[in-house]
Amino acid sequence: MAALRVPLVDLQAQYRSLKPEIMEAFGEVLDEMQLFLGPRTRAFEQQFASYCECLYGVGVSSGTDALVLALRACDIGPGDEVITVSNTFIATVEAIAMVGARPVFVDVDPITYLMDWRQLEGVLSEHTKAILPVHLYGHAAEMGPIMEFARAHDLRVIEDASQAHGATYNGRRVGSFGDVGCFSLYYSKNLGAFGEAGICTTNNEELAERLRMVRDHGSRVRYQHEVIGGNYRLDELQAAVLLLKMPYLEQWNQARQQHARFYTERLGDIVAQVPQFRPWATHVYCYYVVQVEGRDEFRMSLEHEGIGTNVHYPVPLHLQPACAKYGYTRGMLPVTEAASERIVSLPMYPELTAEQLELVVMTVQKALLAGAHQA
Ligand SMILES: *Cc1c(COP(=O)(O)O)cnc(C)c1O
């Protein structure tokens, strides 16, 4: 098949726009040859943390590792339960499993696809230690009631903000509400490195210190290991790129919002559901997710016309073989399960051009009208 006319994400486009600066930054790091936890890592940590309205940032090796470190810093381990959602990337649950704890799922709001906090009470047990909400697709989870519930029951809160760099809840940035905010800096996220990277944010000095220790073999001073840690360091080449991209994050998010407005205006009456946002939230559209009937045929006809699509995510985690041991079966999270059969993500990245946006809209219209004609 021919190359896609509009890919789901175009990483080359962003690279081209910054190529000379990126090459120069790489060159500087290599000339200095301080490859881990150097000045660029520290500068990026500080800038990203203050962007998130947090005091501390701890750069790590990936978003998955950010979650693992956050859980470990909060002393969550075997015998503990962590309440989360099933419609997320597997990493959310992997991190819980990696520390030996058990994921407990609640269903989501059918409009926003985000954690339904009204269900927290029903799954609370004597083993519950933490809540792990996910700011899915770029929309903030409803942090007010989640934090209130956590405080009432003395639970930790760890935010998975891997798809929501810069999103806000009641005017405050995600990653600043819970004990620790966890961000992936994977290359296709709203802010991305050219390899693996992630960051934890927190306002708690003690947690920041523990995160830093666990990230680097449990030590503050080299060869003195106070706790068992590991190698979860952010490398300096990635930090250099992230530092360079950081000033663009706001304008990239605004471009995503503009593209989303265009899609929603043109597709609102055609697809079964466009992304919604709550008045208390800003949406930064890591993904632009619509619902359509006959999703799989719809995807095929778009793909045929050169428009990239994806499904985030086709099989909810509670129904994955990897999670069979937790004892969930189909029917237990009906909102999540129903959404997973109808959702589809359309091309979304800051550099989308007006022609590309128009082409996507026209192709979606054509696909759905043809579908309706057949039915
Ligand atoms: C991308 C992502 C992660 C994992 O991040 P990596 O950097 O790929 O390890 C975790 N949670 C969510 C919701 C994500 O989208």
The ligand as a Tripos MOL2 file, in Angstrom:
@<TRIPOS>MOLECULE
LIG
   15    15     1     0     0
SMALL
NO_CHARGES

@<TRIPOS>ATOM
      1 C1          2.6270    5.9390   27.2230 C.3       1 LIG1
      2 C2          1.9280    5.6150   28.4950 C.ar      1 LIG1
      3 C3          2.5690    4.9990   29.5770 C.ar      1 LIG1
      4 C4          3.9490    4.4070   29.4800 C.3       1 LIG1
      5 O1          4.9330    5.2450   29.1130 O.3       1 LIG1
      6 P1          6.3270    4.6810   28.4830 P.3       1 LIG1
      7 O2          7.1680    5.9120   28.4660 O.co2     1 LIG1
      8 O3          6.0220    4.1550   27.1290 O.co2     1 LIG1
      9 O4          6.8560    3.6470   29.4040 O.co2     1 LIG1
     10 C5          1.8680    4.8210   30.7520 C.ar      1 LIG1
     11 N1          0.5820    5.1930   30.8700 N.ar      1 LIG1
     12 C6         -0.0960    5.7580   29.8480 C.ar      1 LIG1
     13 C7         -1.5210    6.1620   30.0590 C.3       1 LIG1
     14 C8          0.5580    5.9790   28.6300 C.ar      1 LIG1
     15 O5         -0.1400    6.5270   27.6160 O.3       1 LIG1
@<TRIPOS>BOND
     1     1     2 1
     2     2     3 ar
     3     2    14 ar
     4     3     4 1
     5     3    10 ar
     6     4     5 1
     7     5     6 1
     8     6     7 2
     9     6     8 1
    10     6     9 1
    11    10    11 ar
    12    11    12 ar
    13    12    13 1
    14    12    14 ar
    15    14    15 1
@<TRIPOS>SUBSTRUCTURE
     1 LIG1         1 GROUP 0 **** ****
